[in-house]
Amino acid sequence: MKTAIIIGATGLVGSTLVKQILDNPNYSKVTLLLRKPLDIQHPNLQQEIVDFDKPDATKIIGDDLFCAMGTTLRKAGSKEAQYKIDCTYPYEFGKIAKANGVKQYILVSSIGSDANSNSFYLRTKGDLEQKIKALDFENFISVRPSFILGDRQEFRLGEKIGIVLAKAISPLLLGSLKKYRGIEAAQIAKAMQVLANKGLTGVHFFESDELQAL
């Protein structure tokens, strides 16, 4: 059995992933790298408090690194701060993990991620994908969901409206447009674990419609 390492465990996808993976028989240990401890206990769970600007490499030990880190420009306060959370931190943790012998990096990215995009958000996600790819893990999986559905801890009116609209138009997105359908956070978390245990090697990208099928 393996050890999973998770960064971004407090967000919608990350918190869902933690709950699911603790019941996954493929993992005998789950290590969360956090700024502050979570109110959750499990015999397989280990919570490590780290300084994200100066992470302790001795705490980034395991087999599979799952990253669900991400924020919004409004919450971060500036593009520089958002880039640090969405790209710099995930890359720096990945670099340490690779040096420590971690075999796989499973990332939550975004549909449309592109290092050459005119969109700051999509460009940031694309930058991260390129940086992780260059680390040359035995296996790098980037899941690229469209609109993420689920119950967030904080109320965001725009997102609530977006969820309603996403659910309403999903049946209309057919064929090549299926990848733009909204997807539940629970399905993303499930798909990440399935993909991490399929014995894949190399670099792989999966979009919403592919994640739904897992």
N, C-alpha and C positions, 0 to 999 in steps of 0.2 A: 504493500500500500504506500501511497505517496503523501507528501506534505504540500499543501497549497498555501501560497502567500497571497494576501489580498491587500491592495491599496485602493482607497476610495470606498471603504466599507460603510460609510454613513449616508451615501446618496441613495437614490431610488433603486437603481440596478444593483449597486454594491451591497446594500442592506438585504435585498432579496437574495442575492447570491450567498451571503453568509448563512442565512437561514436554511437554504437548500443544501449547501455543500456540507454542512455539519451532519447531514443524514446520508451523504454519498459514501457508499462502502469503498470507493476507490481511494479515499483519503482518510488516513488515520490521525492526521494532525492538520489543523487550520490555523495559520498565523496571520493575525491582523496587524498591520502597521498603521498606527493612529497617532493623532495629536493628543487625544485624551481618551480614557477607557470608556467602553460601552457597557451599559447595564444588561449584560447577557453572560450566561455561564453555560459551559458544556465541557465534558471531560476531554474532548478533542480540541478544544479551543485555547489558543494562547494569544494574549493581547500584548503587543509591544509598543510602548510609547516612544516615538522617535521625533527628532528635529528634522523636518522635511528639508531644511536648508543645509543641514549637515548630518545626513543619515548615518547611523551606526551600521557598518557593513556586516558586523557579526550577527545582526538580527535579521538579515535578509538571506535566509538559508532555507532551501526546500527544492521542490521539483518543478512546480508549475506556478508562475506568477500571473495573477489575474489583476488587471487594472481597470477600474471603473471610475477613475477620477475625472472630474469635469465641473465647470461652474458656468455662470452667466456673466456677461459684461457688467450688468447692474449689480450683481452680488460681489464681484471682484473689485469693482470700483474704477478700473482702468484696463486698457488693453494689455499693458505690461504685466499687470497682476494676473489677468486671465491667462495670458500665455504661459506664465510661470506654473500655474496650477494645471493647465490643460496639456502642456507640452514639456516644460523643463523638468518638473518633478517626475512625471512618468518615465522620461528618458533617463534621468540620473539614477532612479531606482532600478531601471532595467539594466543599466550599465554595470551596477554593482552586482545585480543578480546573475548576469552573464559571467562575470569574473568569479562568482562563487559557485559556478557549476549548475545553475538552474537551467533546465532543458527547454522549457516552453514559456512563451509570453503570450497571454490571451488578453486582448485589448478591446475595450468598448470605444469605438470611433464614431463615425457618423456617415450616413449616406451622403454622397457628393464630396467626400473629403478629397482634397487636391492641393498639393503644395503650391500650385500655380493659380489657384482660384482667386477671384476678385473679392470674395467674401473672407473677412478676417477669420471668422470661426472655422470655415471649411479649410482655409489655408493652414491654420494652426493644427487642425487634425491631420491634414496631409503631411505637414512637417514632421509630426510625431511618428506617423507610419513609416516615413522614410528613415528617420533616425533609428527606430527600433529594428527595421529591416537590416540596416547597416551593421547592427550588433551581431548579426549572424547566429541567432539562436538555432538550435536543432529544429525547432518548429515555432513559427510566428503566425498567430491567428488574429486577424482584425475583423471584428463583427461591426457591421455598418448599418445600424438600425435607422429607420425613418423616425417619425414622431413616436416618442416613448410614452406608453400609456401606463397608468398606475396611480395609486394614492400617495401623493407627496405629503411630507410632514408640514410643510409651509404652504399657505394658500397663495396661489398666483392666479389672478383673474385671467390674464392672457392665456395661461396654460390650460385653465379650465375650459375656456372657450375653444381653444385649439383641440382639446381632447374630444369635445362634442362634435366639432367639425370633422376631425379625423375619422371618428367612428361613422359619421354620416356618409362620407364620400368613399370609404374603403371598398364597399361593394362595387363601386363604379370603376375602380382601378383594376383593369384586367390586362392580361398579356404582359408586355414589357413594363407596364405601369404598376404591376403588383408589388414591386420593390419599394414603392412609395407609401404603401399601406402602413398605418400605425401598428405598433406591436407592443404587447404587454411586457413590462419589466421582468415578470416571472418567466416568460418564454425566452427572453434574452439570456437570463441567468441559467436557465436549463440548457439552452443551446451551447453556451460557453463550456459547460461541463461535459456535455456529450462530445463536442469537438476536441476538447483537451484529452479525451480518452479513446480516440479513434485510431491512434497510432500514426497520425499524420506527421510528415516531415516537410520542411521547406517553408514557403510563405503562402498564406491563404487569406482570401477576403470573402466574407459572406454578408449578403444584404438581407433585408427584412423578410422577403419571401422565402429565401433559403433557410433562414433561422426558424421560420414558422413550421417548416417541414420536419424539423428535428424533434 
